[in-house]
Amino acid sequence: MSAQPPAIKMQDVTVSARWDESLPMVTGVNWTVAPGEFWAVGGLQQSGKTDFLMLAAGVMPPLAGSLELFGRDTREFGEAELAERLRVACVFEHGQLFSHMTLAENIALPLRYRRNLGAAEAVDEIMALLDLLELTPHAGALPARVSRDWLKRAALARALVLRPRVLLCDNPLNGLGARHREWWRRFLDQLWQGHEQFGGEPMTMVVTTEELVPWQHPERRFALLQGGQFFPLGTWAEAARSADPAVAEWLTGIPATTI
C-alpha cells in the first residue's frame, strides 16, 4: 500500500497579510505535516500566526510558492475540490461567531450550507457535539451573553461539525481561565489520538501559540514564526539540542524577540 500524501505541504511559500494580499508576512516556508502529527507553532503578536493558519487551511492563496492539501495543489482547486479543503478546519482566536445567532445556530451553520439541512435538522444533529464540549447549557445564548471561555469552545464545535481530518487552532489557550486551558489541552490530545466520537481516527493538529511550554510533549513537533521566517524545530528533544539562545528562551517559557 502506498504511503499517504502529506496532510499539508508548503514549498517556498510566501504568506501574505490577510488585510493586504500583496504584503508578505512570512517568506520561504518549507514545511510538511504528515497525517496524524501534532505541531505547535510559536510566534509573538503580529508575527503572522493567523495569516499562516489561514493559508494552511486553504482560505488564502500563497503569495509565492505552492501549498498542497492531501497531495492536491490548491492552485488547481475549483468547486469540485471544495471537499478537499473542507477536510481542513480552522478555529480562529476570537471565535468569529455571528453575533445575531445563538451558539447552537453558529455551530450548526456548516451543516446548513454544506449539507443543505434545515435549521431544526441542523441543530438536532449537533446535540451530541454540544454535550461533548459541555456547551448544552449555553446552546441558546447569543455570543454576547457568554464568556470568552465558552465562545472559544463554540468556535471549536463549529470547526468539528463537519468532521475534519486536519484541525488548525489559532492561539487556542489565549485569554482562557486555568480550567479551560487544561480542558483544551486534554481535548485536543483526545482528538489527536483518535476520539471515539469522531470515528477513532487520529486527527492531524496544528496550533499556534505565544507560549511553547504548555504544549510540551515528546511526540509533538514544534516550529517558530519569527522575523518573517518559519523555523521548524522538530520534537521538543530536538529543539532542546539547538545552540540558538533564542530557541532556548522559547523552551524555557520566555518568548524570544530575535532568532
N, C-alpha and C positions, 0 to 999 in steps of 0.2 A: 504493500500500500504506500502510495506516495505521501510525503510529508505535507502537512497543512501549510498553506501560504501564511506569511505574517499577518496578524490582525491589522497592524499599522506599519507602514514603511515610508519613511521620508528620505529622499535623496537630494542633497544640495539645495534644500528648501530655504526660501526666504519667507518669513512670516510677516504679513503686513499688519498695520494697525486697523482695528475693526472700524474706527471712525474715519479712516482715510486709507483706502486700499493701495494708494501709491506710496505710502510711507512705510519703509521697512522697520520692523521692531526687533526681529531676530534673524540672523543670516547664517548660511552654511550648515543647516541642520541635517545630520545624517543619523537616523535613528530607526531601529527595528524593534517592534514589540511582538513577541511570539504569543500565540494563543495561550491563555492561562497565566500569563505573567502579571505581576503587580508592580507598577512603577510609582514612585513618589518623586515629583519634580519640584525642587525648591526654587524659590525666587522671591525677591523683595517686592514691595509695591512698585508698580509701573515697570516691572521687568518684562511684561508681555505674557504673563501666565494665561490670562483669559483668551488673548488672541491666539496663543499657541494651541489651547484646547479647542477653540472654535475651528481652527484649521484641521486639527486631528479628527474632529467629528465630521469633516466634510462640509461644514457650513460655509466656510470661506475658502477660496482657492489660494494656492501658493502664489506669491508674487514672482517667484522663480523656483525652479526645481520641480520635483514630482512627488505626489502623495498617492500611495496605494492603500486601499482598504480591502482586506481579504484577497489580495492579489490582483485587484482591479484598479487601474489608473483612474483617479477621479476626474481627470480631464475628459474622459470619454463618457462620463455619466450623463444620461438623459433620464427621461421619465421612467423608462423601463428598468433603470438601475437604481431607482429610488430605494427599493427594498434593501439593497446593499448598505446604503448609508443609514437606513433606519435600524440596522443591527448595531449601530454605534449611538449610544445615548449620552447626553451631556447634562450635568446638574450645575447650574450657574450659582455663583457665590451668593447672590442676593435673591435667589429663587425665581425671579421673573414671572411671578404668578399674575393672573389677571385680577385686578382689584374688585371688579364687579361680579366675580364668580366665587362661589363657595370653594373651600378646599377640595371637596369631593368633585365638584364640577371641573375644577382645574385639572385634577388628576385624571379624570375620565376623558378629557378633551382629545388626546391622541386616538382613543378608540372611536370617537365620533367621526374624526376626519379620515382616519386610515382604514377603519373597518365599517364605516357608514352605519354605526349603531345609533339608535335614537337616544335622547338624553336619559330617559329612565333605564333603558337597557345598559347603557354605558356605566351609569352609576351602580346598577346592580352587580355588574361584573367586577367592580373594584372592591367589593366589600371585604373579601379575604385579605387583599393588599392593605386596606385601611387598618384592619385588625393587626396584621403582622407588624406594621410600623407604628402601632399604638396611636393611630390618628382618629379612630372612631369617635371619641368624644368631641373632636374638633371638626368633624366632617362637614357640618352645616354652617360653619363660621366663615365669614369673609376674611381675607388676609389681614385687613387692618385690625381685626379683633383677636389675633393670636400672636404669641411671641415669636421672635426670630428662630428659637429652637424648633418650633413646630412648622414654621414656614419652610425651613430647610428640609425637614422630613417630607413635607408635602411635595416639594420640588423633586426629591429623590423618588417618591412614589410615582410621580408623573413620568419620570425617566424610565422607570422599571415596568410600566404598564404594558408596553409592547414587547417585553422580554428580550432585551438586547443581549448580544454576545460580548460587547465591549461597553464598559461604563466609565465615563470621564467625569471627575468631580473637581470643580474649581474651588480650592481653598475650603473644603467642607467643614473643618473644625473652627474656622474663624468666627468669633462672636458668640460661641456656644458656652453654656454652663458646663461644669465638670462632668455631670451625669450624662449629658447629651454628647459630649465629646467621646466619652467611653463607649456609649451606645453606638456611635458611628464607627469607631474603630472595630468593635466587635461584629457589627452587622456587615460591614464591608468585607471583613475576613470571612464571614459565612458565605457571602456571595462568591468571593474569590475561590473558596474551597469547594463550592458546589452546594447551594441551598436547595433543600428538597422541594420547596415551593416553586422553584424555577427549573425543575427537571433534574436537579442534582449535577448539572454540568458546570464545571468551573467557569467563572466569568472573568474575562480579562479586565484589569483595573488600571486606571491612571488617575492619580490625584495630584493636584498642585498644592503647594503649601508654603508658608513663610517660616515653618519650623520642620526640619527633618527628624529630629529626635523622637517626637511622638509616633512616628511611623517605623521606627527601628524594628527590623525583623530579619532573621538570617536568610530568608528566601525571597525577600523583596529586592527590587533593583531601584537605584537612585540616580538622579541627574540634577543638574543646576541650570537655571536660566539666569545669566548674569552678563552685564556689559554688552548686550545684544548678541550673545553667543549661547550655544547649547553645549553643555559638558556632561556626557554620560559618565557616571562614576562606577557602575556595576553594583555588586552586592555591598552590603554595609562593611563586610570584612575587606573587600577590595578597595572601597573608598577610604577605609581607615589606614591603608598602606600608602596612601598618596603623600607625597612630600610637600604638597602645596599647603601652606598655613591657612589659606582661605577655606580650603576643604575641611581642615581640622576644626575651624571655627564653626562651620555648619554642623559638624558631627557632635560638637560639644554644646550646641544649643545657642551659639552666638552667631547669627547670620552675618556673613562677611559682606563687605561692600565692594571688594575687588577680587579678581581671580586671575 
